[in-house]
Amino acid sequence: MIAMKYGPFTLGEAYFQRIQAPPGLDAVLYRQLPSPEGLVRPVGQATLLLDLSQPEEELFQAIEKNARYKIRRSETKDGTRCRLLAGPEITDAYLADLAERYRELAQTKGLGPMNLQRLRQFRSAGMLYIGQADAEEGETLVWHVYLVVHRRARLFYSLSRFRDSEDSQFQNRVGRANRHLHWEDLRALKALGVATYDFGGFYLGQTDEAKLRINHFKLEFRGVQVMEYNGFQVRSLRGRLLGGLYTLLLPLVELASRWRLR
């Protein structure tokens, strides 16, 4: 669990399962619980989960055939090198650089900025991991940012250099590196004892072509679609106010935490 201050309120944030919250919190914002029971105004969230308890060879053979080819080509012909960073390797300067790169991507997609406050809290709690795919020449092509807790790894942010060039060969290389990094992340996280890989969401609509393409990419790895729930658990009188304002609070929490970084 992490805890953050928003004006007079102290809000805890916990993922994937209910926990014994420490004293002093006005409310706990639970994210991605399997059941909405006991939550104030729960909101459903779909995602795609992959069971990492399977043998590694079975995990690889389950991946869509063309994606397996791209993974092998990235490793053997492109010379892409993948690694998983944690702890002191993830410095404030590293996160700031990553946030700037994400800002440029977010502007093209209409997304908000990377929430550095939350990532620093994850890092302090030992829950932050970042996968990185480097070209043979040394430049980084792809980054994957993960929350890892309760033997589950959730993809929080994914960014790449895909839009750095209009050259189709370069873009194809980055696409192969992205698949390669997903596979190497799965292997590294499995070795750390992670049992479940969470692709970080799944679009349930039928109209947004960009999101449908992202769905297709994720499904290449053969995960299982599930519905989970976000919501508050009230822990004080002030927390009741938070719960009453739940539908307004979630976007305000995101906005406040981002502005505090500027």
VENKAWO-V815782 format. One record per pair of residues at least 6 apart in sequence whose ideal C-beta (glycine too) atoms are under 8 Angstrom apart, sorted by sequence separation. I is the first residue (numbers start at 1). J is the second residue. D is the distance in Angstrom with one decimal. If there is no record, write none. Layout:
i->(I I)
j->(J J)
d->(D D)
This chain:
i->(4 5 33 36 74 105 106 122 134 135 147 148 164 165 205 206 234 3 4 14 21 52 61 106 133 134 146 147 232 242 3 36 54 60 63 106 132 133 146 189 203 234 3 4 12 30 50 85 119 133 146 147 162 203 234 2 3 12 103 132 133 145 146 232 1 2 102 103 131 132 144 145 186 203 232 1 18 102 131 132 145 162 185 203 1 12 32 130 131 144 145 161 162 202 10 11 14 31 99 130 143 144 160 232 10 11 12 13 14 15 16 18 32 99 130 131 143 231 10 11 12 13 14 15 16 17 98 129 130 142 143 162 202 9 11 12 14 15 16 99 128 129 142 143 160 232 1 9 11 13 128 142 160 3 128 129 141 142 199 1 18 96 127 128 141 158 230 1 3 95 127 140 3 127 139 199 202 95 125 129 199 95 122 119 197 1 92 95 98 141 142 153 90 141 142 186 87 94 141 142 153 119 141 144 90 135 144 87 142 146 182 86 90 144 148 153 179 86 101 135 151 152 155 158 86 114 146 151 152 153 155 85 86 133 148 151 152 153 154 155 156 84 85 98 133 151 152 153 155 84 85 148 152 154 84 85 98 133 83 84 133 82 83 132 82 131 82 83 131 133 81 82 80 81 131 80 105 131 80 81 102 108 79 80 78 79 102 131 78 101 105 74 129 80 98 78 80 80 78 82 74 78 82 80 84 80 83 84 109 74 82 73 74 82 84 13 70 71 74 75 84 70 74 71 70 71 70 67 71 4 4 2 4 3 2 2 63 2 32 2 60 1 59 56 59 15 16 17 15 16 52 56 15 16 50 15 52 16 52 15 115 118 117 117 52 53 112 115 52 112 115 117 51 52 117 51 52 113 116 50 112 115 49 50 49 50 113 49 50 48 49 47 48 47 47 48 67 47 48 66 67 46 47 64 45 46 64 46 63 64 46 63 64 62 63 62 32 48 48 50 50 50 51 49 50 48 49 48 48 49 47 48 46 47 46 46 47 45 46 44 45 44 45 44 45 43 42 43 42 43 42 39 41 39 40 41 34 39 40 36 39 40 34 35 39 40 33 34 36 38 32 33 32 33 32 33 30 31 30 29 30 29 30 41 29 30 40 28 27 28 41 27 40 41 27 28 43 26 27 26 27 25 26 25 21 26 27 26 21 25 18 27 26 27 29 29 9 8 9 11 9 11 6 6 6 6 4)
j->(10 11 39 42 80 111 112 128 140 141 153 154 170 171 211 212 240 10 11 21 28 59 68 113 140 141 153 154 239 249 11 44 62 68 71 114 140 141 154 197 211 242 12 13 21 39 59 94 128 142 155 156 171 212 243 12 13 22 113 142 143 155 156 242 12 13 113 114 142 143 155 156 197 214 243 13 30 114 143 144 157 174 197 215 14 25 45 143 144 157 158 174 175 215 24 25 28 45 113 144 157 158 174 246 25 26 27 28 29 30 31 33 47 114 145 146 158 246 26 27 28 29 30 31 32 33 114 145 146 158 159 178 218 26 28 29 31 32 33 116 145 146 159 160 177 249 19 27 29 31 146 160 178 22 147 148 160 161 218 21 38 116 147 148 161 178 250 22 24 116 148 161 25 149 161 221 225 119 149 153 223 120 147 145 223 28 120 123 130 173 174 185 123 174 177 221 123 130 177 178 189 156 178 181 128 173 182 126 181 185 221 126 130 185 189 194 220 128 143 177 193 194 197 200 129 157 189 194 195 196 198 129 130 177 192 195 196 197 198 199 200 129 130 143 178 196 197 198 200 130 131 194 198 200 131 132 145 180 131 132 181 131 132 181 132 181 133 134 182 184 133 134 133 134 184 134 159 185 135 136 157 163 135 136 135 136 159 188 136 159 163 133 189 141 159 173 176 177 176 180 173 177 181 180 184 181 184 185 210 176 184 176 177 185 188 118 175 176 179 180 189 176 180 179 179 180 180 179 183 117 118 118 121 121 121 122 183 124 154 125 183 125 186 187 190 147 149 150 149 150 186 190 150 152 186 152 189 154 190 154 254 257 257 258 194 195 254 257 195 255 258 260 195 196 261 196 197 258 261 196 258 261 196 197 197 198 261 198 199 198 199 198 199 199 200 201 220 201 202 220 221 201 202 219 201 202 220 203 220 221 204 221 222 221 222 222 198 218 219 221 222 223 224 223 224 223 224 224 225 226 225 226 225 226 226 227 228 227 228 227 228 228 229 229 230 229 229 230 230 231 231 229 231 230 231 232 226 231 232 229 232 233 228 229 233 234 228 229 231 233 228 229 229 230 230 231 229 230 230 230 231 231 232 243 232 233 243 232 232 233 246 233 246 247 234 235 250 234 235 235 236 235 236 236 233 238 239 239 235 239 233 242 242 243 250 253 238 238 239 242 242 253 252 253 256 257 257)
d->(7.6 7.8 7.0 3.5 4.5 7.5 6.5 3.9 5.2 5.4 7.2 7.8 7.6 6.9 7.0 7.4 5.3 6.0 5.7 7.4 5.1 7.1 7.8 6.1 6.9 6.8 4.9 4.7 7.5 5.9 7.0 7.7 7.8 6.7 7.4 7.6 5.6 5.1 6.4 6.5 3.9 7.1 4.9 6.9 5.5 6.3 7.7 7.9 6.0 4.2 6.0 5.6 5.6 6.5 4.7 7.2 7.4 7.5 5.4 7.3 7.9 7.4 6.3 6.2 5.3 5.2 7.0 7.1 7.8 5.7 6.0 4.7 5.8 6.9 4.8 6.7 6.9 4.4 7.0 7.8 4.1 4.6 7.9 5.3 4.5 4.4 6.2 6.3 3.9 7.6 7.5 5.7 7.0 6.2 6.1 7.0 5.8 7.8 6.7 6.8 7.5 5.3 5.2 5.7 5.4 6.5 7.2 7.3 7.4 7.7 7.7 6.9 7.0 4.3 5.3 7.0 7.3 7.2 5.4 5.8 4.2 4.9 5.5 5.0 5.5 7.0 7.0 7.9 7.0 7.6 5.3 7.9 6.9 4.9 7.6 6.9 7.2 5.9 7.1 5.4 7.5 4.4 7.4 7.3 7.4 7.9 5.9 7.5 5.9 6.9 7.3 4.3 5.8 7.6 7.0 5.2 6.1 7.5 4.6 6.7 7.9 7.4 5.6 7.6 5.3 7.6 7.6 7.5 8.0 5.9 5.5 7.6 6.4 4.9 7.5 7.6 5.6 6.0 7.9 7.1 5.9 7.0 5.7 7.0 7.4 7.5 7.6 7.9 7.6 7.3 6.6 7.7 5.7 5.2 5.1 7.8 7.8 8.0 4.4 4.9 4.8 7.7 7.9 6.0 6.0 7.7 7.2 7.3 5.0 7.4 6.6 7.9 5.9 5.8 7.0 4.9 7.3 7.0 7.7 7.5 6.2 6.6 8.0 7.6 5.0 6.0 7.6 5.6 6.9 7.3 6.5 6.8 7.7 4.4 7.5 4.4 4.3 5.4 4.0 5.7 6.3 5.8 4.6 6.2 7.2 6.7 7.8 6.5 3.7 7.3 7.6 6.3 6.0 5.8 5.3 6.2 7.4 6.2 7.5 7.8 4.0 6.7 5.7 7.5 7.1 5.2 5.0 7.7 8.0 7.7 7.3 7.6 5.4 4.9 7.0 6.9 5.3 4.2 6.5 7.4 6.2 7.0 7.3 7.1 7.4 3.3 5.3 7.5 6.9 5.9 7.2 7.9 7.4 7.0 7.5 5.7 7.3 4.8 6.2 6.2 7.7 6.9 5.1 5.4 7.6 7.8 7.9 6.3 7.6 4.0 3.7 5.8 5.3 7.4 4.2 7.7 7.0 7.3 6.9 6.0 7.3 4.3 3.7 5.2 5.0 4.9 7.3 5.3 5.0 6.7 7.8 7.1 6.9 8.0 3.9 6.8 7.3 8.0 7.4 6.1 7.1 7.8 6.5 6.4 7.8 6.4 6.8 5.6 5.8 4.9 6.5 6.9 7.2 5.4 7.2 7.8 6.7 7.9 4.5 7.0 6.8 6.2 4.5 7.6 5.8 5.5 6.6 5.5 5.6 7.9 5.9 5.9 7.3 6.4 5.7 6.6 5.6 5.4 4.8 7.1 6.5 7.9 5.5 4.2 7.0 8.0 8.0 5.7 7.3 7.5 7.5 5.6 4.2 6.3 6.7 7.8 4.2 5.3 4.8 7.9 7.4 6.9 5.3 7.7 7.0 4.5 4.1 7.7 6.2 7.8 5.3 5.6 7.4 7.7 6.6 4.5 7.6 5.2 7.3 6.0 7.2 4.3 7.6 5.5 7.5 3.8 5.4 6.9 5.6 5.6 7.5 7.7 6.3 6.2 7.2 5.4 6.4 7.3 7.7 5.3 5.4 7.3 6.9 5.8 5.8 6.7 4.3 5.0 6.7 6.5 3.8 6.2 6.0 7.7 5.6 7.4 7.8 2.9 4.2 4.1 6.5 7.2 6.1 6.7 6.5 6.3 6.1 7.6 6.4 6.5 4.2 5.1 7.4 7.6 6.8 7.7 7.8 5.0 6.6 7.3 6.0 7.7 7.4 7.4 5.8 6.4 3.9 6.9 5.0 4.6 4.5 6.4 5.7 6.6 5.3 6.5 7.8 7.9 5.6 6.0 7.4 5.1 4.5 7.5 7.6 4.5 3.7 3.9 6.5 7.5 8.0 4.6 6.1 6.4 7.9 7.2 5.9 6.6 7.7 7.1 6.1 6.9 7.8 6.5 5.3 7.9 6.5)
